[in-house]
Each structure stands twice: as C-alpha cells, then as structure tokens.
C-alpha cells in the first residue's frame, strides 16, 4: 500500500505492511486488518496515524 512518503497524517485504511517504517508496526497492522477483515464482517475501528515525517518536522 505504501502511503504518501511526505504526509504527516494518514488514515488507517490507506496503510499496509509496506508502511511500517513510516507509521510503526501497530498502525501498519491495523491498516492490514481493515483491508483484509472488513469484507469478512470483522469490525476494526477506523482512525489515523501520525507519520515519522510529522515527528521529524515538529
């Protein structure tokens, strides 16, 4: 999924395992869960992740 590399905040539904370095493992895993489990009826809470760019910038 590799979300935008310059973004400061990204919705969880746009994240995946390729985004671990940018948003951390837990946020990337939530993105994977939303992508793969929502169609199966599993409820995964929505949300957003702040990126390492946000940390470095502020």
PQR file of N, CA, C, O and H, with PARSE charges and radii, in Angstrom:
ATOM      1  N   UNK A   1       0.808  -1.193   0.000 -0.4000 1.5000
ATOM      2  CA  UNK A   1       0.000   0.000   0.000 -0.0000 2.0000
ATOM      3  C   UNK A   1       0.853   1.259   0.000  0.5500 1.7000
ATOM      4  O   UNK A   1       0.488   2.253  -0.628 -0.5500 1.4000
ATOM      5  N   UNK A   2       1.943   1.231   0.670 -0.4000 1.5000
ATOM      6  CA  UNK A   2       2.911   2.333   0.678 -0.0000 2.0000
ATOM      7  C   UNK A   2       2.271   3.703   0.500  0.5500 1.7000
ATOM      8  O   UNK A   2       2.202   4.237  -0.607 -0.5500 1.4000
ATOM      9  H   UNK A   2       2.239   0.424   1.180  0.4000 1.0000
ATOM     10  N   UNK A   3       1.814   4.245   1.591 -0.4000 1.5000
ATOM     11  CA  UNK A   3       1.163   5.559   1.581 -0.0000 2.0000
ATOM     12  C   UNK A   3       2.163   6.657   1.225  0.5500 1.7000
ATOM     13  O   UNK A   3       3.363   6.409   1.103 -0.5500 1.4000
ATOM     14  H   UNK A   3       1.870   3.811   2.490  0.4000 1.0000
ATOM     15  N   UNK A   4       1.650   7.862   1.063 -0.4000 1.5000
ATOM     16  CA  UNK A   4       2.480   9.001   0.663 -0.0000 2.0000
ATOM     17  C   UNK A   4       3.634   9.212   1.636  0.5500 1.7000
ATOM     18  O   UNK A   4       3.434   9.225   2.851 -0.5500 1.4000
ATOM     19  H   UNK A   4       0.676   8.063   1.162  0.4000 1.0000
ATOM     20  N   UNK A   5       4.834   9.377   1.103 -0.4000 1.5000
ATOM     21  CA  UNK A   5       6.018   9.481   1.953 -0.0000 2.0000
ATOM     22  C   UNK A   5       6.195  10.858   2.574  0.5500 1.7000
ATOM     23  O   UNK A   5       7.006  11.009   3.488 -0.5500 1.4000
ATOM     24  H   UNK A   5       4.996   9.367   0.116  0.4000 1.0000
ATOM     25  N   UNK A   6       5.467  11.865   2.111 -0.4000 1.5000
ATOM     26  CA  UNK A   6       5.604  13.206   2.679 -0.0000 2.0000
ATOM     27  C   UNK A   6       4.451  13.575   3.609  0.5500 1.7000
ATOM     28  O   UNK A   6       4.462  14.651   4.208 -0.5500 1.4000
ATOM     29  H   UNK A   6       4.808  11.743   1.369  0.4000 1.0000
ATOM     30  N   UNK A   7       3.474  12.712   3.736 -0.4000 1.5000
ATOM     31  CA  UNK A   7       2.302  13.010   4.555 -0.0000 2.0000
ATOM     32  C   UNK A   7       2.659  13.069   6.038  0.5500 1.7000
ATOM     33  O   UNK A   7       3.587  12.401   6.494 -0.5500 1.4000
ATOM     34  H   UNK A   7       3.464  11.838   3.250  0.4000 1.0000
ATOM     35  N   UNK A   8       1.907  13.877   6.778 -0.4000 1.5000
ATOM     36  CA  UNK A   8       2.089  13.974   8.220 -0.0000 2.0000
ATOM     37  C   UNK A   8       1.102  13.082   8.961  0.5500 1.7000
ATOM     38  O   UNK A   8       1.407  12.559  10.033 -0.5500 1.4000
ATOM     39  H   UNK A   8       1.153  14.419   6.407  0.4000 1.0000
ATOM     40  N   UNK A   9      -0.088  12.913   8.377 -0.4000 1.5000
ATOM     41  CA  UNK A   9      -1.149  12.095   8.959 -0.0000 2.0000
ATOM     42  C   UNK A   9      -1.762  11.269   7.831  0.5500 1.7000
ATOM     43  O   UNK A   9      -1.982  11.783   6.734 -0.5500 1.4000
ATOM     44  H   UNK A   9      -0.336  13.337   7.506  0.4000 1.0000
ATOM     45  N   UNK A  10      -2.038   9.998   8.094 -0.4000 1.5000
ATOM     46  CA  UNK A  10      -2.617   9.118   7.082 -0.0000 2.0000
ATOM     47  C   UNK A  10      -3.728   8.291   7.723  0.5500 1.7000
ATOM     48  O   UNK A  10      -3.567   7.784   8.833 -0.5500 1.4000
ATOM     49  H   UNK A  10      -1.860   9.581   8.985  0.4000 1.0000
ATOM     50  N   UNK A  11      -4.860   8.155   7.022 -0.4000 1.5000
ATOM     51  CA  UNK A  11      -5.943   7.309   7.504 -0.0000 2.0000
ATOM     52  C   UNK A  11      -5.484   5.858   7.560  0.5500 1.7000
ATOM     53  O   UNK A  11      -4.729   5.404   6.701 -0.5500 1.4000
ATOM     54  H   UNK A  11      -4.991   8.567   6.120  0.4000 1.0000
ATOM     55  N   UNK A  12      -5.943   5.137   8.573 -0.4000 1.5000
ATOM     56  CA  UNK A  12      -5.521   3.740   8.737 -0.0000 2.0000
ATOM     57  C   UNK A  12      -5.908   2.877   7.547  0.5500 1.7000
ATOM     58  O   UNK A  12      -5.195   1.931   7.214 -0.5500 1.4000
ATOM     59  H   UNK A  12      -6.557   5.506   9.271  0.4000 1.0000
ATOM     60  N   UNK A  13      -7.022   3.188   6.903 -0.4000 1.5000
ATOM     61  CA  UNK A  13      -7.450   2.352   5.780 -0.0000 2.0000
ATOM     62  C   UNK A  13      -6.564   2.517   4.540  0.5500 1.7000
ATOM     63  O   UNK A  13      -6.753   1.814   3.548 -0.5500 1.4000
ATOM     64  H   UNK A  13      -7.601   3.956   7.173  0.4000 1.0000
ATOM     65  N   UNK A  14      -5.618   3.424   4.591 -0.4000 1.5000
ATOM     66  CA  UNK A  14      -4.676   3.612   3.494 -0.0000 2.0000
ATOM     67  C   UNK A  14      -3.311   2.989   3.790  0.5500 1.7000
ATOM     68  O   UNK A  14      -2.385   3.104   2.987 -0.5500 1.4000
ATOM     69  H   UNK A  14      -5.465   3.996   5.398  0.4000 1.0000
ATOM     70  N   UNK A  15      -3.190   2.338   4.929 -0.4000 1.5000
ATOM     71  CA  UNK A  15      -1.898   1.783   5.353 -0.0000 2.0000
ATOM     72  C   UNK A  15      -1.833   0.281   5.165  0.5500 1.7000
ATOM     73  O   UNK A  15      -2.855  -0.403   5.100 -0.5500 1.4000
ATOM     74  H   UNK A  15      -3.941   2.244   5.582  0.4000 1.0000
ATOM     75  N   UNK A  16      -0.619  -0.213   5.080 -0.4000 1.5000
ATOM     76  CA  UNK A  16      -0.380  -1.648   4.985 -0.0000 2.0000
ATOM     77  C   UNK A  16       1.010  -1.983   5.487  0.5500 1.7000
ATOM     78  O   UNK A  16       1.717  -1.130   6.024 -0.5500 1.4000
ATOM     79  H   UNK A  16       0.211   0.342   5.132  0.4000 1.0000
ATOM     80  N   UNK A  17       1.387  -3.220   5.307 -0.4000 1.5000
ATOM     81  CA  UNK A  17       2.656  -3.707   5.845 -0.0000 2.0000
ATOM     82  C   UNK A  17       3.867  -2.991   5.265  0.5500 1.7000
ATOM     83  O   UNK A  17       4.930  -2.981   5.884 -0.5500 1.4000
ATOM     84  H   UNK A  17       0.813  -3.913   4.871  0.4000 1.0000
ATOM     85  N   UNK A  18       3.726  -2.394   4.094 -0.4000 1.5000
ATOM     86  CA  UNK A  18       4.846  -1.664   3.487 -0.0000 2.0000
ATOM     87  C   UNK A  18       5.097  -0.302   4.142  0.5500 1.7000
ATOM     88  O   UNK A  18       6.068   0.375   3.806 -0.5500 1.4000
ATOM     89  H   UNK A  18       2.862  -2.402   3.590  0.4000 1.0000
ATOM     90  N   UNK A  19       4.232   0.101   5.071 -0.4000 1.5000
ATOM     91  CA  UNK A  19       4.328   1.412   5.698 -0.0000 2.0000
ATOM     92  C   UNK A  19       4.891   1.377   7.113  0.5500 1.7000
ATOM     93  O   UNK A  19       4.804   2.371   7.834 -0.5500 1.4000
ATOM     94  H   UNK A  19       3.443  -0.449   5.344  0.4000 1.0000
ATOM     95  N   UNK A  20       5.461   0.257   7.519 -0.4000 1.5000
ATOM     96  CA  UNK A  20       5.942   0.095   8.897 -0.0000 2.0000
ATOM     97  C   UNK A  20       6.955   1.170   9.278  0.5500 1.7000
ATOM     98  O   UNK A  20       6.862   1.740  10.365 -0.5500 1.4000
ATOM     99  H   UNK A  20       5.532  -0.550   6.933  0.4000 1.0000
ATOM    100  N   UNK A  21       7.904   1.454   8.418 -0.4000 1.5000
ATOM    101  CA  UNK A  21       8.932   2.451   8.758 -0.0000 2.0000
ATOM    102  C   UNK A  21       8.343   3.837   8.933  0.5500 1.7000
ATOM    103  O   UNK A  21       8.882   4.644   9.691 -0.5500 1.4000
ATOM    104  H   UNK A  21       7.979   0.991   7.535  0.4000 1.0000
ATOM    105  N   UNK A  22       7.246   4.129   8.247 -0.4000 1.5000
ATOM    106  CA  UNK A  22       6.664   5.465   8.294 -0.0000 2.0000
ATOM    107  C   UNK A  22       5.685   5.647   9.459  0.5500 1.7000
ATOM    108  O   UNK A  22       5.594   6.741  10.016 -0.5500 1.4000
ATOM    109  H   UNK A  22       6.809   3.474   7.631  0.4000 1.0000
ATOM    110  N   UNK A  23       4.942   4.578   9.839 -0.4000 1.5000
ATOM    111  CA  UNK A  23       3.906   4.735  10.857 -0.0000 2.0000
ATOM    112  C   UNK A  23       4.015   3.744  12.010  0.5500 1.7000
ATOM    113  O   UNK A  23       3.221   3.799  12.950 -0.5500 1.4000
ATOM    114  H   UNK A  23       5.016   3.690   9.386  0.4000 1.0000
ATOM    115  N   UNK A  24       4.985   2.844  11.949 -0.4000 1.5000
ATOM    116  CA  UNK A  24       5.148   1.860  13.013 -0.0000 2.0000
ATOM    117  C   UNK A  24       4.349   0.593  12.743  0.5500 1.7000
ATOM    118  O   UNK A  24       3.426   0.577  11.928 -0.5500 1.4000
ATOM    119  H   UNK A  24       5.630   2.800  11.186  0.4000 1.0000
ATOM    120  N   UNK A  25       4.719  -0.439  13.431 -0.4000 1.5000
ATOM    121  CA  UNK A  25       4.111  -1.747  13.217 -0.0000 2.0000
ATOM    122  C   UNK A  25       2.654  -1.845  13.597  0.5500 1.7000
ATOM    123  O   UNK A  25       1.871  -2.472  12.884 -0.5500 1.4000
ATOM    124  H   UNK A  25       5.469  -0.426  14.092  0.4000 1.0000
ATOM    125  N   UNK A  26       2.272  -1.240  14.704 -0.4000 1.5000
ATOM    126  CA  UNK A  26       0.888  -1.349  15.157 -0.0000 2.0000
ATOM    127  C   UNK A  26      -0.069  -0.665  14.190  0.5500 1.7000
ATOM    128  O   UNK A  26      -1.113  -1.222  13.850 -0.5500 1.4000
ATOM    129  H   UNK A  26       2.908  -0.730  15.284  0.4000 1.0000
ATOM    130  N   UNK A  27       0.281   0.544  13.743 -0.4000 1.5000
ATOM    131  CA  UNK A  27      -0.582   1.248  12.796 -0.0000 2.0000
ATOM    132  C   UNK A  27      -0.637   0.535  11.451  0.5500 1.7000
ATOM    133  O   UNK A  27      -1.706   0.432  10.848 -0.5500 1.4000
ATOM    134  H   UNK A  27       1.129   0.997  14.019  0.4000 1.0000
ATOM    135  N   UNK A  28       0.499   0.042  10.976 -0.4000 1.5000
ATOM    136  CA  UNK A  28       0.510  -0.694   9.717 -0.0000 2.0000
ATOM    137  C   UNK A  28      -0.334  -1.963   9.826  0.5500 1.7000
ATOM    138  O   UNK A  28      -1.033  -2.327   8.881 -0.5500 1.4000
ATOM    139  H   UNK A  28       1.367   0.125  11.466  0.4000 1.0000
ATOM    140  N   UNK A  29      -0.272  -2.630  10.964 -0.4000 1.5000
ATOM    141  CA  UNK A  29      -1.070  -3.836  11.173 -0.0000 2.0000
ATOM    142  C   UNK A  29      -2.559  -3.524  11.205  0.5500 1.7000
ATOM    143  O   UNK A  29      -3.365  -4.285  10.671 -0.5500 1.4000
ATOM    144  H   UNK A  29       0.296  -2.334  11.732  0.4000 1.0000
ATOM    145  N   UNK A  30      -2.929  -2.413  11.825 -0.4000 1.5000
ATOM    146  CA  UNK A  30      -4.344  -2.018  11.813 -0.0000 2.0000
ATOM    147  C   UNK A  30      -4.811  -1.763  10.385  0.5500 1.7000
ATOM    148  O   UNK A  30      -5.931  -2.129  10.028 -0.5500 1.4000
ATOM    149  H   UNK A  30      -2.274  -1.794  12.259  0.4000 1.0000
ATOM    150  N   UNK A  31      -3.970  -1.141   9.568 -0.4000 1.5000
ATOM    151  CA  UNK A  31      -4.313  -0.929   8.167 -0.0000 2.0000
ATOM    152  C   UNK A  31      -4.516  -2.241   7.432  0.5500 1.7000
ATOM    153  O   UNK A  31      -5.443  -2.375   6.634 -0.5500 1.4000
ATOM    154  H   UNK A  31      -3.060  -0.843   9.859  0.4000 1.0000
ATOM    155  N   UNK A  32      -3.650  -3.208   7.700 -0.4000 1.5000
ATOM    156  CA  UNK A  32      -3.789  -4.537   7.092 -0.0000 2.0000
ATOM    157  C   UNK A  32      -5.094  -5.194   7.542  0.5500 1.7000
ATOM    158  O   UNK A  32      -5.808  -5.786   6.733 -0.5500 1.4000
ATOM    159  H   UNK A  32      -2.897  -3.099   8.349  0.4000 1.0000
ATOM    160  N   UNK A  33      -5.398  -5.088   8.823 -0.4000 1.5000
ATOM    161  CA  UNK A  33      -6.630  -5.687   9.343 -0.0000 2.0000
ATOM    162  C   UNK A  33      -7.854  -5.074   8.692  0.5500 1.7000
ATOM    163  O   UNK A  33      -8.780  -5.793   8.317 -0.5500 1.4000
ATOM    164  H   UNK A  33      -4.818  -4.607   9.480  0.4000 1.0000
ATOM    165  N   UNK A  34      -7.874  -3.752   8.552 -0.4000 1.5000
ATOM    166  CA  UNK A  34      -9.006  -3.083   7.913 -0.0000 2.0000
ATOM    167  C   UNK A  34      -9.148  -3.577   6.473  0.5500 1.7000
ATOM    168  O   UNK A  34     -10.257  -3.859   6.020 -0.5500 1.4000
ATOM    169  H   UNK A  34      -7.122  -3.168   8.856  0.4000 1.0000
ATOM    170  N   UNK A  35      -8.040  -3.679   5.761 -0.4000 1.5000
ATOM    171  CA  UNK A  35      -8.074  -4.098   4.352 -0.0000 2.0000
ATOM    172  C   UNK A  35      -8.565  -5.529   4.169  0.5500 1.7000
ATOM    173  O   UNK A  35      -9.312  -5.819   3.234 -0.5500 1.4000
ATOM    174  H   UNK A  35      -7.139  -3.450   6.129  0.4000 1.0000
ATOM    175  N   UNK A  36      -8.147  -6.422   5.061 -0.4000 1.5000
ATOM    176  CA  UNK A  36      -8.424  -7.839   4.849 -0.0000 2.0000
ATOM    177  C   UNK A  36      -9.616  -8.379   5.628  0.5500 1.7000
ATOM    178  O   UNK A  36     -10.215  -9.372   5.215 -0.5500 1.4000
ATOM    179  H   UNK A  36      -7.540  -6.187   5.820  0.4000 1.0000
ATOM    180  N   UNK A  37      -9.973  -7.757   6.735 -0.4000 1.5000
ATOM    181  CA  UNK A  37     -11.014  -8.332   7.573 -0.0000 2.0000
ATOM    182  C   UNK A  37     -12.367  -7.641   7.474  0.5500 1.7000
ATOM    183  O   UNK A  37     -13.385  -8.224   7.847 -0.5500 1.4000
ATOM    184  H   UNK A  37      -9.487  -6.950   7.071  0.4000 1.0000
ATOM    185  N   UNK A  38     -12.394  -6.421   6.983 -0.4000 1.5000
ATOM    186  CA  UNK A  38     -13.662  -5.688   6.891 -0.0000 2.0000
ATOM    187  C   UNK A  38     -14.659  -6.419   5.994  0.5500 1.7000
ATOM    188  O   UNK A  38     -15.849  -6.479   6.307 -0.5500 1.4000
ATOM    189  H   UNK A  38     -11.567  -5.947   6.680  0.4000 1.0000
ATOM    190  N   UNK A  39     -14.183  -6.969   4.892 -0.4000 1.5000
ATOM    191  CA  UNK A  39     -15.070  -7.699   3.976 -0.0000 2.0000
ATOM    192  C   UNK A  39     -15.623  -8.972   4.600  0.5500 1.7000
ATOM    193  O   UNK A  39     -16.638  -9.498   4.144 -0.5500 1.4000
ATOM    194  H   UNK A  39     -13.217  -6.920   4.638  0.4000 1.0000
ATOM    195  N   UNK A  40     -14.970  -9.463   5.629 -0.4000 1.5000
ATOM    196  CA  UNK A  40     -15.424 -10.683   6.312 -0.0000 2.0000
ATOM    197  C   UNK A  40     -16.363 -10.373   7.477  0.5500 1.7000
ATOM    198  O   UNK A  40     -16.803 -11.278   8.186 -0.5500 1.4000
ATOM    199  H   UNK A  40     -14.145  -9.036   6.000  0.4000 1.0000
ATOM    200  N   UNK A  41     -16.666  -9.084   7.669 -0.4000 1.5000
ATOM    201  CA  UNK A  41     -17.575  -8.693   8.734 -0.0000 2.0000
ATOM    202  C   UNK A  41     -16.911  -8.405  10.067  0.5500 1.7000
ATOM    203  O   UNK A  41     -17.599  -8.146  11.054 -0.5500 1.4000
ATOM    204  H   UNK A  41     -16.309  -8.349   7.093  0.4000 1.0000
ATOM    205  N   UNK A  42     -15.596  -8.445  10.117 -0.4000 1.5000
ATOM    206  CA  UNK A  42     -14.880  -8.146  11.352 -0.0000 2.0000
ATOM    207  C   UNK A  42     -14.792  -6.630  11.493  0.5500 1.7000
ATOM    208  O   UNK A  42     -14.353  -5.939  10.574 -0.5500 1.4000
ATOM    209  H   UNK A  42     -15.036  -8.655   9.315  0.4000 1.0000
ATOM    210  N   UNK A  43     -15.204  -6.126  12.625 -0.4000 1.5000
ATOM    211  CA  UNK A  43     -15.202  -4.687  12.863 -0.0000 2.0000
ATOM    212  C   UNK A  43     -13.842  -4.240  13.398  0.5500 1.7000
ATOM    213  O   UNK A  43     -13.410  -4.660  14.471 -0.5500 1.4000
ATOM    214  H   UNK A  43     -15.560  -6.687  13.372  0.4000 1.0000
ATOM    215  N   UNK A  44     -13.192  -3.396  12.640 -0.4000 1.5000
ATOM    216  CA  UNK A  44     -11.906  -2.827  13.037 -0.0000 2.0000
ATOM    217  C   UNK A  44     -12.103  -1.320  13.119  0.5500 1.7000
ATOM    218  O   UNK A  44     -12.565  -0.712  12.153 -0.5500 1.4000
ATOM    219  H   UNK A  44     -13.542  -3.055  11.768  0.4000 1.0000
ATOM    220  N   UNK A  45     -11.765  -0.700  14.249 -0.4000 1.5000
ATOM    221  CA  UNK A  45     -12.007   0.736  14.382 -0.0000 2.0000
ATOM    222  C   UNK A  45     -11.182   1.542  13.382  0.5500 1.7000
ATOM    223  O   UNK A  45     -10.021   1.227  13.121 -0.5500 1.4000
ATOM    224  H   UNK A  45     -11.389  -1.194  15.034  0.4000 1.0000
ATOM    225  N   UNK A  46     -11.793   2.576  12.833 -0.4000 1.5000
ATOM    226  CA  UNK A  46     -11.082   3.481  11.936 -0.0000 2.0000
ATOM    227  C   UNK A  46     -10.206   4.426  12.739  0.5500 1.7000
ATOM    228  O   UNK A  46     -10.250   4.438  13.969 -0.5500 1.4000
ATOM    229  H   UNK A  46     -12.737   2.832  13.045  0.4000 1.0000
ATOM    230  N   UNK A  47      -9.436   5.191  12.056 -0.4000 1.5000
ATOM    231  CA  UNK A  47      -8.584   6.149  12.742 -0.0000 2.0000
ATOM    232  C   UNK A  47      -7.518   6.670  11.808  0.5500 1.7000
ATOM    233  O   UNK A  47      -7.630   6.558  10.587 -0.5500 1.4000
ATOM    234  H   UNK A  47      -9.400   5.182  11.057  0.4000 1.0000
ATOM    235  N   UNK A  48      -6.488   7.239  12.392 -0.4000 1.5000
ATOM    236  CA  UNK A  48      -5.390   7.788  11.604 -0.0000 2.0000
ATOM    237  C   UNK A  48      -4.088   7.559  12.337  0.5500 1.7000
ATOM    238  O   UNK A  48      -4.065   7.266  13.533 -0.5500 1.4000
ATOM    239  H   UNK A  48      -6.398   7.330  13.383  0.4000 1.0000
ATOM    240  N   UNK A  49      -3.005   7.697  11.596 -0.4000 1.5000
ATOM    241  CA  UNK A  49      -1.672   7.537  12.169 -0.0000 2.0000
ATOM    242  C   UNK A  49      -0.860   8.781  11.856  0.5500 1.7000
ATOM    243  O   UNK A  49      -0.927   9.316  10.749 -0.5500 1.4000
ATOM    244  H   UNK A  49      -3.023   7.935  10.625  0.4000 1.0000
ATOM    245  N   UNK A  50      -0.097   9.236  12.829 -0.4000 1.5000
ATOM    246  CA  UNK A  50       0.881  10.274  12.536 -0.0000 2.0000
ATOM    247  C   UNK A  50       2.135   9.579  12.032  0.5500 1.7000
ATOM    248  O   UNK A  50       2.474   8.485  12.483 -0.5500 1.4000
ATOM    249  H   UNK A  50      -0.042   8.802  13.728  0.4000 1.0000
ATOM    250  N   UNK A  51       2.813  10.215  11.104 -0.4000 1.5000
ATOM    251  CA  UNK A  51       3.961   9.586  10.457 -0.0000 2.0000
ATOM    252  C   UNK A  51       5.279  10.017  11.090  0.5500 1.7000
ATOM    253  O   UNK A  51       5.326  10.945  11.898 -0.5500 1.4000
ATOM    254  H   UNK A  51       2.537  11.103  10.737  0.4000 1.0000
ATOM    255  N   UNK A  52       6.329   9.334  10.711 -0.4000 1.5000
ATOM    256  CA  UNK A  52       7.653   9.732  11.165 -0.0000 2.0000
ATOM    257  C   UNK A  52       8.015  11.115  10.621  0.5500 1.7000
ATOM    258  O   UNK A  52       8.803  11.830  11.239 -0.5500 1.4000
ATOM    259  H   UNK A  52       6.290   8.580  10.055  0.4000 1.0000
ATOM    260  N   UNK A  53       7.450  11.500   9.472 -0.4000 1.5000
ATOM    261  CA  UNK A  53       7.647  12.864   8.956 -0.0000 2.0000
ATOM    262  C   UNK A  53       7.096  13.898   9.925  0.5500 1.7000
ATOM    263  O   UNK A  53       7.719  14.936  10.150 -0.5500 1.4000
ATOM    264  H   UNK A  53       6.809  10.918   8.970  0.4000 1.0000
ATOM    265  N   UNK A  54       5.926  13.617  10.501 -0.4000 1.5000
ATOM    266  CA  UNK A  54       5.342  14.537  11.476 -0.0000 2.0000
ATOM    267  C   UNK A  54       6.254  14.669  12.692  0.5500 1.7000
ATOM    268  O   UNK A  54       6.486  15.774  13.183 -0.5500 1.4000
ATOM    269  H   UNK A  54       5.421  12.774  10.317  0.4000 1.0000
ATOM    270  N   UNK A  55       6.765  13.552  13.169 -0.4000 1.5000
ATOM    271  CA  UNK A  55       7.679  13.576  14.308 -0.0000 2.0000
ATOM    272  C   UNK A  55       8.915  14.410  13.993  0.5500 1.7000
ATOM    273  O   UNK A  55       9.309  15.269  14.781 -0.5500 1.4000
ATOM    274  H   UNK A  55       6.577  12.655  12.770  0.4000 1.0000
ATOM    275  N   UNK A  56       9.518  14.155  12.848 -0.4000 1.5000
ATOM    276  CA  UNK A  56      10.743  14.872  12.472 -0.0000 2.0000
ATOM    277  C   UNK A  56      10.503  16.358  12.230  0.5500 1.7000
ATOM    278  O   UNK A  56      11.368  17.188  12.510 -0.5500 1.4000
ATOM    279  H   UNK A  56       9.198  13.457  12.207  0.4000 1.0000
ATOM    280  N   UNK A  57       9.338  16.685  11.715 -0.4000 1.5000
ATOM    281  CA  UNK A  57       9.038  18.088  11.397 -0.0000 2.0000
ATOM    282  C   UNK A  57       8.744  18.908  12.642  0.5500 1.7000
ATOM    283  O   UNK A  57       9.125  20.076  12.720 -0.5500 1.4000
ATOM    284  H   UNK A  57       8.634  16.011  11.488  0.4000 1.0000
ATOM    285  N   UNK A  58       8.064  18.302  13.623 -0.4000 1.5000
ATOM    286  CA  UNK A  58       7.667  19.062  14.805 -0.0000 2.0000
ATOM    287  C   UNK A  58       8.456  18.618  16.012  0.5500 1.7000
ATOM    288  O   UNK A  58       8.260  19.146  17.106 -0.5500 1.4000
ATOM    289  H   UNK A  58       7.754  17.354  13.559  0.4000 1.0000
TER
END
